[in-house]
Amino acid sequence: MTILVVAEHDNQHLKAATRHVLTAAQAIGGEVHVLVAGQGCSAVAEAARTLPGVTCVKLAQGEALASAGAENMTDLVLRLARGYTHLLSAASAIGKNWMPRLAAKLDVAQISDIIRVDSPDTFTRPVYAGSVWATVRSVDPIKVITVRTTAFQAVAETGGTARLELVTGMTDSGLSHRTDLRLNILSRPELEAARIVVSGGRGLGSAERYRELLEPLADKLNAALGASRAAVDSGYVPNDYQVGQTGKVVAPDLYIAVGISGAIQHLAGMKESRVIVAINKDPDAPIFAVADYGLVGDLNQVVPELTAAL
């Protein structure tokens, strides 16, 4: 068996998600290769070469790959796919964008969002917003898999000495192109990689109260800020703060839920956190069913007291 992991990066730095996917790849067994595709991303390939367990890094560079568009990424991986038994990517916005297209082109079923490797052809994945785990066995000759990164520990950043191979001849399909890119520059840790997450819900009442109550707490803890879908829909914070089934899946060491009732869609995105702390005035809120520590009280009083005590 030979496995190809498609690296996630910003053309300058290798993202931690790739190291989590590598753990899943190594659980499958066999030789592991990493594909780095982008523009001006040689430094990313060099970083990938040092990852333990990787025997080969394939580097494909060109303007057509600068934005990791679905059409061009699919065409590139299709060129390489026949030499592999498994194709893996993180179950991120980028991976979810082009991996289904790849599976369709290969005429195989995609196995999405796996949380456990049971054998080289059998995997466990959550269904029904995480309330049920399904064990899926694939008989396809090539397995196309996206990995829930929070379910796997990351491999170390160094320790490997993989060889480097260049992939050339990439052309632009012309089917789509990126017209704009806007990046949110955050002073806090990235939500999906943070060790501590402070999330707020609609119970905060307004965007102003969200900032006034949660930002000082997050600053004290060096935590990332998150939110429930209700808070996002109410306009308290941007969409990229959303934690849940239709947002980001996180599993930090500490997750603090403030004014979040605990709808099943939200729980699907955070219930694997190591320690969950819930603050809510409703003693019957569903969030308390998954919380390790719960505090029933007025968040307008409790959160400032907690912040002051830190």
VEXDODREN-51165 format. One record per residue (C-alpha): residue in one letter; z, y, x. Coordinates in steps of 0.02 Angstrom, whole numbers, plus 50000, padded with zeros to 5 digits. Example, Ala and Ser with C-alpha at 12.3 -4.5 7.8 and 13.67 -1.06 7.14 Angstrom:
# residues 2
<rec res="a" z="50390" y="49775" x="50615"/>
<rec res="s" z="50357" y="49947" x="50684"/>
END
This chain:
# residues 310
<rec res="m" z="50000" y="50000" x="50000"/>
<rec res="t" z="49961" y="50176" x="50056"/>
<rec res="i" z="50032" y="50326" x="49963"/>
<rec res="l" z="49967" y="50505" x="49961"/>
<rec res="v" z="50092" y="50643" x="49925"/>
<rec res="v" z="50013" y="50812" x="49885"/>
<rec res="a" z="50121" y="50947" x="49964"/>
<rec res="e" z="50179" y="51100" x="49870"/>
<rec res="h" z="50180" y="51262" x="49968"/>
<rec res="d" z="50137" y="51447" x="49966"/>
<rec res="n" z="50013" y="51437" x="50111"/>
<rec res="q" z="50153" y="51488" x="50230"/>
<rec res="h" z="50304" y="51379" x="50194"/>
<rec res="l" z="50322" y="51199" x="50137"/>
<rec res="k" z="50423" y="51196" x="49976"/>
<rec res="a" z="50576" y="51085" x="49962"/>
<rec res="a" z="50499" y="50994" x="49813"/>
<rec res="t" z="50385" y="50900" x="49933"/>
<rec res="r" z="50534" y="50826" x="50024"/>
<rec res="h" z="50604" y="50761" x="49859"/>
<rec res="v" z="50436" y="50682" x="49814"/>
<rec res="l" z="50434" y="50597" x="49984"/>
<rec res="t" z="50596" y="50507" x="49942"/>
<rec res="a" z="50512" y="50436" x="49787"/>
<rec res="a" z="50360" y="50387" x="49889"/>
<rec res="q" z="50467" y="50296" x="50016"/>
<rec res="a" z="50556" y="50204" x="49876"/>
<rec res="i" z="50387" y="50135" x="49822"/>
<rec res="g" z="50357" y="50068" x="49997"/>
<rec res="g" z="50207" y="50066" x="50112"/>
<rec res="e" z="50126" y="50196" x="50223"/>
<rec res="v" z="50149" y="50377" x="50167"/>
<rec res="h" z="50022" y="50516" x="50197"/>
<rec res="v" z="50039" y="50700" x="50149"/>
<rec res="l" z="49896" y="50812" x="50094"/>
<rec res="v" z="49914" y="50999" x="50131"/>
<rec res="a" z="49778" y="51095" x="50039"/>
<rec res="g" z="49762" y="51283" x="50039"/>
<rec res="q" z="49702" y="51431" x="50140"/>
<rec res="g" z="49776" y="51478" x="50308"/>
<rec res="c" z="49908" y="51344" x="50290"/>
<rec res="s" z="49910" y="51266" x="50464"/>
<rec res="a" z="50095" y="51307" x="50482"/>
<rec res="v" z="50131" y="51207" x="50324"/>
<rec res="a" z="50040" y="51057" x="50397"/>
<rec res="e" z="50141" y="51070" x="50557"/>
<rec res="a" z="50302" y="51071" x="50455"/>
<rec res="a" z="50242" y="50919" x="50357"/>
<rec res="r" z="50208" y="50825" x="50519"/>
<rec res="t" z="50393" y="50829" x="50562"/>
<rec res="l" z="50450" y="50752" x="50396"/>
<rec res="p" z="50525" y="50578" x="50424"/>
<rec res="g" z="50427" y="50431" x="50358"/>
<rec res="v" z="50259" y="50521" x="50356"/>
<rec res="t" z="50125" y="50438" x="50463"/>
<rec res="c" z="49979" y="50556" x="50429"/>
<rec res="v" z="49955" y="50735" x="50370"/>
<rec res="k" z="49785" y="50780" x="50301"/>
<rec res="l" z="49745" y="50966" x="50310"/>
<rec res="a" z="49612" y="51042" x="50196"/>
<rec res="q" z="49584" y="51229" x="50208"/>
<rec res="g" z="49466" y="51348" x="50124"/>
<rec res="e" z="49452" y="51492" x="50003"/>
<rec res="a" z="49417" y="51370" x="49862"/>
<rec res="l" z="49593" y="51298" x="49883"/>
<rec res="a" z="49688" y="51461" x="49902"/>
<rec res="s" z="49756" y="51460" x="49724"/>
<rec res="a" z="49772" y="51270" x="49702"/>
<rec res="g" z="49661" y="51279" x="49548"/>
<rec res="a" z="49648" y="51122" x="49443"/>
<rec res="e" z="49461" y="51096" x="49464"/>
<rec res="n" z="49452" y="51115" x="49652"/>
<rec res="m" z="49614" y="51021" x="49686"/>
<rec res="t" z="49553" y="50878" x="49578"/>
<rec res="d" z="49385" y="50871" x="49668"/>
<rec res="l" z="49473" y="50866" x="49837"/>
<rec res="v" z="49596" y="50728" x="49792"/>
<rec res="l" z="49457" y="50627" x="49709"/>
<rec res="r" z="49367" y="50622" x="49876"/>
<rec res="l" z="49521" y="50545" x="49955"/>
<rec res="a" z="49591" y="50443" x="49811"/>
<rec res="r" z="49499" y="50279" x="49837"/>
<rec res="g" z="49595" y="50246" x="49997"/>
<rec res="y" z="49765" y="50251" x="49910"/>
<rec res="t" z="49866" y="50147" x="49789"/>
<rec res="h" z="49979" y="50290" x="49732"/>
<rec res="l" z="49949" y="50477" x="49715"/>
<rec res="l" z="50109" y="50580" x="49697"/>
<rec res="s" z="50148" y="50762" x="49660"/>
<rec res="a" z="50300" y="50858" x="49602"/>
<rec res="a" z="50317" y="50879" x="49413"/>
<rec res="s" z="50307" y="51068" x="49437"/>
<rec res="a" z="50194" y="51196" x="49356"/>
<rec res="i" z="50067" y="51166" x="49495"/>
<rec res="g" z="50072" y="50977" x="49485"/>
<rec res="k" z="50065" y="50977" x="49295"/>
<rec res="n" z="49913" y="51089" x="49305"/>
<rec res="w" z="49794" y="50973" x="49396"/>
<rec res="m" z="49866" y="50797" x="49400"/>
<rec res="p" z="49817" y="50754" x="49219"/>
<rec res="r" z="49639" y="50806" x="49259"/>
<rec res="l" z="49642" y="50692" x="49411"/>
<rec res="a" z="49704" y="50545" x="49307"/>
<rec res="a" z="49567" y="50573" x="49179"/>
<rec res="k" z="49434" y="50580" x="49315"/>
<rec res="l" z="49500" y="50417" x="49388"/>
<rec res="d" z="49510" y="50341" x="49213"/>
<rec res="v" z="49691" y="50290" x="49237"/>
<rec res="a" z="49852" y="50331" x="49144"/>
<rec res="q" z="49963" y="50464" x="49220"/>
<rec res="i" z="50146" y="50419" x="49239"/>
<rec res="s" z="50238" y="50583" x="49214"/>
<rec res="d" z="50405" y="50649" x="49271"/>
<rec res="i" z="50477" y="50489" x="49346"/>
<rec res="i" z="50663" y="50487" x="49384"/>
<rec res="r" z="50674" y="50315" x="49464"/>
<rec res="v" z="50564" y="50191" x="49558"/>
<rec res="d" z="50598" y="50014" x="49498"/>
<rec res="s" z="50455" y="49931" x="49593"/>
<rec res="p" z="50284" y="49983" x="49660"/>
<rec res="d" z="50210" y="49968" x="49485"/>
<rec res="t" z="50363" y="50004" x="49375"/>
<rec res="f" z="50448" y="50171" x="49349"/>
<rec res="t" z="50579" y="50251" x="49238"/>
<rec res="r" z="50548" y="50417" x="49152"/>
<rec res="p" z="50638" y="50517" x="49017"/>
<rec res="v" z="50567" y="50533" x="48841"/>
<rec res="y" z="50627" y="50621" x="48682"/>
<rec res="a" z="50695" y="50770" x="48780"/>
<rec res="g" z="50789" y="50655" x="48897"/>
<rec res="s" z="50888" y="50566" x="48762"/>
<rec res="v" z="50799" y="50402" x="48800"/>
<rec res="w" z="50737" y="50327" x="48964"/>
<rec res="a" z="50576" y="50228" x="48960"/>
<rec res="t" z="50528" y="50096" x="49089"/>
<rec res="v" z="50341" y="50102" x="49118"/>
<rec res="r" z="50236" y="49971" x="49208"/>
<rec res="s" z="50061" y="50016" x="49265"/>
<rec res="v" z="49922" y="49893" x="49304"/>
<rec res="d" z="49800" y="50029" x="49356"/>
<rec res="p" z="49729" y="50008" x="49532"/>
<rec res="i" z="49780" y="50187" x="49574"/>
<rec res="k" z="49945" y="50255" x="49508"/>
<rec res="v" z="49944" y="50442" x="49471"/>
<rec res="i" z="50125" y="50499" x="49465"/>
<rec res="t" z="50221" y="50661" x="49447"/>
<rec res="v" z="50401" y="50660" x="49509"/>
<rec res="r" z="50552" y="50748" x="49436"/>
<rec res="t" z="50616" y="50817" x="49600"/>
<rec res="t" z="50796" y="50838" x="49542"/>
<rec res="a" z="50810" y="50649" x="49521"/>
<rec res="f" z="50781" y="50612" x="49706"/>
<rec res="q" z="50871" y="50671" x="49862"/>
<rec res="a" z="50764" y="50766" x="49986"/>
<rec res="v" z="50716" y="50687" x="50153"/>
<rec res="a" z="50768" y="50779" x="50310"/>
<rec res="e" z="50661" y="50923" x="50372"/>
<rec res="t" z="50635" y="50847" x="50544"/>
<rec res="g" z="50624" y="50678" x="50627"/>
<rec res="g" z="50442" y="50632" x="50602"/>
<rec res="t" z="50290" y="50636" x="50717"/>
<rec res="a" z="50142" y="50614" x="50600"/>
<rec res="r" z="49964" y="50628" x="50660"/>
<rec res="l" z="49854" y="50769" x="50594"/>
<rec res="e" z="49683" y="50742" x="50514"/>
<rec res="l" z="49566" y="50880" x="50457"/>
<rec res="v" z="49475" y="50866" x="50291"/>
<rec res="t" z="49314" y="50966" x="50289"/>
<rec res="g" z="49167" y="50996" x="50174"/>
<rec res="m" z="49265" y="51069" x="50029"/>
<rec res="t" z="49160" y="51172" x="49908"/>
<rec res="d" z="49205" y="51282" x="49760"/>
<rec res="s" z="49166" y="51205" x="49591"/>
<rec res="g" z="49146" y="51379" x="49518"/>
<rec res="l" z="49228" y="51324" x="49355"/>
<rec res="s" z="49376" y="51442" x="49370"/>
<rec res="h" z="49453" y="51571" x="49486"/>
<rec res="r" z="49615" y="51665" x="49497"/>
<rec res="t" z="49602" y="51847" x="49449"/>
<rec res="d" z="49780" y="51903" x="49479"/>
<rec res="l" z="49941" y="51845" x="49561"/>
<rec res="r" z="50111" y="51926" x="49535"/>
<rec res="l" z="50263" y="51864" x="49626"/>
<rec res="n" z="50443" y="51897" x="49576"/>
<rec res="i" z="50539" y="51936" x="49734"/>
<rec res="l" z="50717" y="51876" x="49709"/>
<rec res="s" z="50869" y="51914" x="49814"/>
<rec res="r" z="50955" y="51760" x="49742"/>
<rec res="p" z="50914" y="51576" x="49774"/>
<rec res="e" z="50764" y="51498" x="49688"/>
<rec res="l" z="50816" y="51424" x="49521"/>
<rec res="e" z="50753" y="51247" x="49549"/>
<rec res="a" z="50825" y="51235" x="49725"/>
<rec res="a" z="50992" y="51324" x="49700"/>
<rec res="r" z="51159" y="51236" x="49728"/>
<rec res="i" z="51240" y="51343" x="49593"/>
<rec res="v" z="51159" y="51406" x="49433"/>
<rec res="v" z="51232" y="51530" x="49309"/>
<rec res="s" z="51140" y="51524" x="49142"/>
<rec res="g" z="51157" y="51632" x="48988"/>
<rec res="g" z="51113" y="51604" x="48807"/>
<rec res="r" z="51086" y="51706" x="48651"/>
<rec res="g" z="51275" y="51721" x="48633"/>
<rec res="l" z="51269" y="51860" x="48762"/>
<rec res="g" z="51194" y="51972" x="48630"/>
<rec res="s" z="51073" y="52078" x="48732"/>
<rec res="a" z="50980" y="52095" x="48896"/>
<rec res="e" z="51104" y="52228" x="48950"/>
<rec res="r" z="51254" y="52113" x="48923"/>
<rec res="y" z="51162" y="51973" x="49015"/>
<rec res="r" z="51145" y="52085" x="49168"/>
<rec res="e" z="51319" y="52161" x="49155"/>
<rec res="l" z="51410" y="51995" x="49138"/>
<rec res="l" z="51307" y="51867" x="49233"/>
<rec res="e" z="51235" y="51961" x="49381"/>
<rec res="p" z="51405" y="52002" x="49460"/>
<rec res="l" z="51460" y="51821" x="49435"/>
<rec res="a" z="51300" y="51755" x="49513"/>
<rec res="d" z="51319" y="51875" x="49660"/>
<rec res="k" z="51496" y="51815" x="49692"/>
<rec res="l" z="51439" y="51633" x="49692"/>
<rec res="n" z="51270" y="51661" x="49778"/>
<rec res="a" z="51197" y="51575" x="49626"/>
<rec res="a" z="51028" y="51576" x="49541"/>
<rec res="l" z="51014" y="51647" x="49367"/>
<rec res="g" z="50947" y="51545" x="49221"/>
<rec res="a" z="50938" y="51556" x="49033"/>
<rec res="s" z="50913" y="51457" x="48875"/>
<rec res="r" z="50750" y="51469" x="48779"/>
<rec res="a" z="50839" y="51569" x="48644"/>
<rec res="a" z="50887" y="51701" x="48773"/>
<rec res="v" z="50710" y="51706" x="48841"/>
<rec res="d" z="50634" y="51719" x="48667"/>
<rec res="s" z="50755" y="51860" x="48629"/>
<rec res="g" z="50689" y="51956" x="48779"/>
<rec res="y" z="50847" y="51952" x="48884"/>
<rec res="v" z="50757" y="51885" x="49038"/>
<rec res="p" z="50580" y="51833" x="49092"/>
<rec res="n" z="50508" y="51661" x="49055"/>
<rec res="d" z="50535" y="51599" x="49233"/>
<rec res="y" z="50723" y="51600" x="49203"/>
<rec res="q" z="50710" y="51468" x="49067"/>
<rec res="v" z="50800" y="51303" x="49092"/>
<rec res="g" z="50757" y="51159" x="48977"/>
<rec res="q" z="50624" y="51042" x="48913"/>
<rec res="t" z="50493" y="51180" x="48906"/>
<rec res="g" z="50564" y="51272" x="49057"/>
<rec res="k" z="50630" y="51217" x="49225"/>
<rec res="v" z="50731" y="51061" x="49260"/>
<rec res="v" z="50879" y="51090" x="49374"/>
<rec res="a" z="51018" y="50981" x="49445"/>
<rec res="p" z="51131" y="51093" x="49549"/>
<rec res="d" z="51304" y="51053" x="49614"/>
<rec res="l" z="51375" y="51176" x="49487"/>
<rec res="y" z="51298" y="51235" x="49323"/>
<rec res="i" z="51388" y="51370" x="49224"/>
<rec res="a" z="51327" y="51390" x="49044"/>
<rec res="v" z="51382" y="51552" x="48963"/>
<rec res="g" z="51352" y="51579" x="48777"/>
<rec res="i" z="51236" y="51428" x="48768"/>
<rec res="s" z="51258" y="51315" x="48617"/>
<rec res="g" z="51178" y="51164" x="48700"/>
<rec res="a" z="51022" y="51120" x="48602"/>
<rec res="i" z="50945" y="50955" x="48658"/>
<rec res="q" z="50796" y="51047" x="48731"/>
<rec res="h" z="50911" y="51143" x="48847"/>
<rec res="l" z="51016" y="50992" x="48893"/>
<rec res="a" z="50858" y="50902" x="48949"/>
<rec res="g" z="50841" y="51031" x="49087"/>
<rec res="m" z="51018" y="51032" x="49157"/>
<rec res="k" z="51124" y="50884" x="49106"/>
<rec res="e" z="51098" y="50797" x="49274"/>
<rec res="s" z="51196" y="50937" x="49360"/>
<rec res="r" z="51342" y="50871" x="49462"/>
<rec res="v" z="51473" y="50982" x="49378"/>
<rec res="i" z="51443" y="51075" x="49214"/>
<rec res="v" z="51555" y="51217" x="49156"/>
<rec res="a" z="51532" y="51284" x="48978"/>
<rec res="i" z="51599" y="51447" x="48907"/>
<rec res="n" z="51575" y="51467" x="48720"/>
<rec res="k" z="51676" y="51535" x="48575"/>
<rec res="d" z="51624" y="51390" x="48462"/>
<rec res="p" z="51733" y="51236" x="48497"/>
<rec res="d" z="51603" y="51126" x="48412"/>
<rec res="a" z="51456" y="51184" x="48519"/>
<rec res="p" z="51354" y="51033" x="48580"/>
<rec res="i" z="51363" y="51097" x="48759"/>
<rec res="f" z="51543" y="51038" x="48769"/>
<rec res="a" z="51485" y="50857" x="48747"/>
<rec res="v" z="51404" y="50859" x="48920"/>
<rec res="a" z="51520" y="50983" x="49005"/>
<rec res="d" z="51644" y="50927" x="49137"/>
<rec res="y" z="51747" y="51083" x="49104"/>
<rec res="g" z="51744" y="51183" x="48943"/>
<rec res="l" z="51824" y="51348" x="48899"/>
<rec res="v" z="51830" y="51405" x="48718"/>
<rec res="g" z="51841" y="51593" x="48716"/>
<rec res="d" z="51756" y="51761" x="48705"/>
<rec res="l" z="51631" y="51770" x="48847"/>
<rec res="n" z="51649" y="51959" x="48853"/>
<rec res="q" z="51828" y="51933" x="48911"/>
<rec res="v" z="51816" y="51768" x="49002"/>
<rec res="v" z="51669" y="51804" x="49116"/>
<rec res="p" z="51736" y="51967" x="49190"/>
<rec res="e" z="51904" y="51882" x="49219"/>
<rec res="l" z="51818" y="51737" x="49306"/>
<rec res="t" z="51714" y="51855" x="49413"/>
<rec res="a" z="51868" y="51956" x="49462"/>
<rec res="a" z="51962" y="51798" x="49510"/>
<rec res="l" z="51829" y="51740" x="49633"/>
END
